[in-house]
Amino acid sequence: ALASAAPETDIARAIYEGLTETESKTLNPVPAVAEKWEASEDFKTWTFHLRKNARWSNGEAVTAADFVHSWKRLADM
């Protein structure tokens, strides 16, 4: 969350996988940890469906709570 410019952001992108990635040619979002997602009609609520096989390097499952914690940490800064 403290990385704000290259090379720190490059390292973070290489180590961590986000909910989505960006397709390099079109810049469109593509699945990463989230296999699919949808927005509410007003675009204020987004629902991400995580891959069932998403794991941390120690083998533990990646959960929605992991992303909630990360976003809350960023918002608190």
URDA-V722874 format. One record per backbone hydrogen bond with DSSP energy under -1.0 kcal/mol. CO is the residue of the C=O (numbers start at 1). NH is the residue of the N-H. Records with the same first field share a line. If there is no record, write none. Layout:
CO: NH, NH
//
This chain:
5: 9
7: 11
8: 12
9: 13
10: 14
11: 15
12: 16
18: 33
19: 32, 34
21: 30
23: 27
28: 23
30: 21
33: 51
34: 32
36: 49
38: 47
40: 43
45: 40
47: 38
49: 35, 36
51: 54
54: 62
56: 59
60: 56
63: 67
64: 68
65: 69
66: 70
67: 71
68: 72
69: 73
70: 74
71: 75
72: 76
74: 77
//
